[in-house]
Amino acid sequence: MTPEVGIVAYHLRPGRVTSWGVGGYGVPENYVDALRRSGAYAALLLPGDDRTPDELLDRLDALMLVGGGDVVPERYGREAVDEVYGLEPDRDDFEIALLLRAVERDVPTLCICRGMQVMNVAFGGDLVQHLPADDRFMTHGVPSEAESLLHDVKLLAGSRIAEAAGSEVVSSSSHHHQGVDRLGDGLVATGWTEDGLIEAIESERGWMIGAQWHPEDTAASDPAQQGLFDALVREARET
């Protein structure tokens, strides 16, 4: 069996692709490459699809939410600060609806960077809107820039993500300006940087994990990071 993993795509604004006069949808190829190394197919899911979450999940063996712009702050009861960027309200709607059904149906799910933030908001949590404005936190990189910051993340012993990585400390590629503040209902923190920022979360129900960093950036050369994708695909085969 070759599992099919659904990945929710980004919006691409008009002009993002040279010579295109209209917008589009896309996913950076390193996410797809990591899934292929794990032995899975990638299927793009597009915001605006009018099928129900159940209709979409019926076709899939696992789900992956990836990076991108910020979650609309009003979704977690905050007014947007000036640094909020890249809002995609329909993508928020689409991903939250998929997550809520995925956890009920025990669909294995990996949520990366923005995806982890969406996961937290979906279950009633909230976010720190701009980490550089809070002196509790160290630098975590800059969104939308090619260069990332490598820092260690300490993972909770015995957690699903530590088991997937095969280690309790992972060197992680980071470029984000937001982070989890109050945890959502039914979620537990399972990874932190040295400043205390939550860098990994898991659902108490089923196999649903979030990584605030970008494992796809270094997965080709780091078995611990590739292990997250391998574990997702392994779960997809077993459920």
C-alpha positions in Angstrom: 0.0 0.0 0.0 1.3 3.5 -0.9 -0.5 6.0 1.4 -1.9 9.2 0.0 -1.2 12.3 2.1 -3.3 15.4 1.6 -1.4 18.7 1.7 -3.3 22.0 1.9 -1.8 24.3 -0.7 -0.8 28.0 -0.4 -2.5 30.8 -2.3 -0.1 32.3 -4.8 -0.9 35.9 -5.5 -1.0 37.2 -9.0 2.6 37.8 -10.2 4.1 35.3 -7.8 4.8 33.0 -10.8 6.7 34.7 -13.6 4.5 35.2 -16.7 1.3 34.2 -14.9 -1.3 36.9 -15.1 -3.4 35.3 -12.4 -2.9 33.8 -9.0 -2.6 30.1 -8.3 -1.9 27.4 -5.7 1.3 25.7 -4.7 3.4 23.8 -2.1 7.2 24.0 -1.8 8.7 20.9 -3.2 10.7 19.9 -0.1 7.5 18.9 1.7 6.6 16.6 -1.2 10.2 15.2 -1.4 10.1 14.3 2.3 6.8 12.4 1.8 8.2 10.6 -1.3 11.3 9.5 0.6 8.8 8.0 3.2 7.0 6.1 0.4 3.9 8.2 0.2 2.1 10.1 -2.6 1.2 13.7 -2.1 -2.3 15.0 -3.0 -2.8 18.8 -3.0 -5.9 20.1 -1.3 -7.1 23.6 -2.4 -8.8 26.2 -0.3 -12.2 27.0 -1.7 -13.0 23.3 -2.4 -16.7 23.0 -1.7 -16.6 19.3 -0.7 -17.1 18.5 2.9 -14.1 17.5 5.1 -15.4 14.0 5.2 -15.6 13.8 1.4 -12.0 14.9 1.2 -10.7 12.7 4.1 -12.4 9.7 2.6 -9.8 9.8 -0.3 -6.8 10.2 2.0 -4.7 8.1 4.4 -3.1 11.1 6.2 -3.2 14.9 6.3 -0.4 17.5 6.4 -0.7 21.2 7.1 2.3 23.3 6.1 3.8 26.7 6.4 2.5 30.1 5.1 1.1 33.3 6.4 -0.5 34.1 9.7 -3.8 32.9 11.1 -6.4 35.7 11.2 -6.0 37.0 14.8 -9.8 37.6 15.3 -10.1 33.8 15.2 -8.4 33.6 18.6 -9.9 36.9 20.0 -7.1 39.3 19.2 -6.8 42.5 17.2 -4.0 42.2 14.6 -0.7 43.9 15.3 1.2 45.7 12.5 3.5 42.7 11.8 0.8 40.2 10.9 1.1 39.2 7.3 -0.1 36.9 4.6 -3.7 36.3 5.9 -5.7 33.7 4.0 -9.1 33.5 5.7 -10.4 30.8 3.4 -7.4 28.7 4.0 -7.9 29.1 7.8 -11.5 27.9 7.4 -10.5 24.9 5.2 -7.7 23.7 7.5 -9.6 24.1 10.7 -12.5 22.2 9.4 -10.2 19.4 8.2 -8.4 19.2 11.5 -11.6 19.0 13.5 -12.8 16.0 11.4 -9.4 14.4 11.2 -9.1 14.1 15.0 -12.6 12.6 15.2 -11.8 10.1 12.5 -8.3 9.3 13.8 -6.6 10.4 10.5 -2.8 10.7 11.1 -1.9 14.4 10.8 1.3 16.3 10.8 1.1 20.1 11.2 4.2 22.2 10.4 5.0 25.8 11.4 1.8 27.7 10.4 0.1 24.3 10.5 0.9 23.9 14.2 -0.5 27.4 14.8 -3.7 26.5 13.0 -3.9 23.3 15.0 -3.7 25.2 18.3 -6.3 27.8 17.2 -8.6 25.1 15.9 -8.9 23.6 19.4 -9.4 27.0 21.1 -5.8 28.1 21.8 -4.2 31.4 21.0 -0.9 32.8 19.7 1.8 35.2 20.4 1.4 37.5 17.4 5.0 38.8 17.1 7.8 37.1 19.1 10.4 39.8 18.5 8.3 42.3 20.4 8.3 40.1 23.5 11.7 40.0 25.4 10.9 36.6 26.8 11.8 35.0 23.5 15.0 34.6 21.5 15.3 35.0 17.7 13.3 32.3 15.8 14.2 33.4 12.2 12.3 35.6 9.7 9.2 34.3 7.8 9.3 34.2 4.0 13.1 34.4 3.8 15.2 31.7 2.3 17.7 31.6 5.2 16.5 30.0 8.4 17.9 29.8 11.9 19.0 26.5 13.3 18.3 26.0 17.0 17.8 23.0 19.3 14.3 21.8 20.4 14.0 19.6 23.4 11.3 17.0 23.0 9.3 15.3 25.8 10.6 11.8 26.5 8.0 9.2 25.4 6.1 11.7 23.2 5.0 10.8 19.7 7.2 13.4 18.2 10.3 12.2 20.2 9.6 8.7 19.1 9.2 9.8 15.5 12.5 11.8 15.6 14.3 9.0 17.5 15.8 11.7 19.8 14.9 14.0 22.6 16.9 16.9 21.2 16.7 17.9 17.6 18.5 20.6 15.6 15.7 22.4 13.8 15.4 24.9 11.0 13.3 27.8 12.1 11.8 30.9 10.4 8.7 32.1 12.2 7.6 35.2 14.0 4.6 33.8 15.9 4.2 31.0 18.4 1.8 29.2 20.7 0.7 31.1 23.8 -2.3 29.4 25.5 -2.7 25.7 24.5 -5.9 24.6 22.9 -8.3 22.1 24.5 -7.1 18.5 24.3 -3.5 19.4 23.3 -0.3 18.9 25.2 3.1 20.6 24.8 5.8 18.2 23.8 8.7 20.4 22.7 10.4 23.6 23.7 13.3 25.9 22.9 15.6 27.1 25.6 13.5 30.3 25.9 10.5 28.3 26.9 8.6 28.7 23.7 6.4 25.7 22.8 7.8 24.2 19.7 5.8 20.9 19.5 2.3 20.0 20.4 0.2 16.8 20.2 -3.4 15.9 20.5 -4.4 13.7 23.4 -6.5 11.8 20.9 -5.1 9.9 18.0 -1.8 10.7 16.0 -1.9 14.4 15.5 1.4 16.3 16.1 2.6 19.8 15.4 6.2 21.0 14.9 6.8 24.8 14.9 10.0 24.5 12.9 10.5 23.3 9.3 11.6 19.6 9.3 11.3 19.6 5.5 14.2 22.0 5.3 16.8 19.5 6.6 15.0 16.2 6.3 17.1 15.1 3.3 20.3 15.1 5.5 18.9 14.7 9.0 17.3 11.4 9.9 15.6 12.9 13.0 13.7 15.4 10.8 12.9 12.8 8.1 11.6 10.7 10.9 8.6 12.9 11.4 7.5 12.2 7.8 8.3 8.5 8.1 6.2 8.3 11.2 3.3 10.0 9.6 3.4 7.6 6.6 3.9 4.6 8.9 0.7 5.6 10.8 -1.1 6.1 7.6 -0.3 2.5 6.6 -1.5 1.1 10.0 -4.8 3.0 10.3 
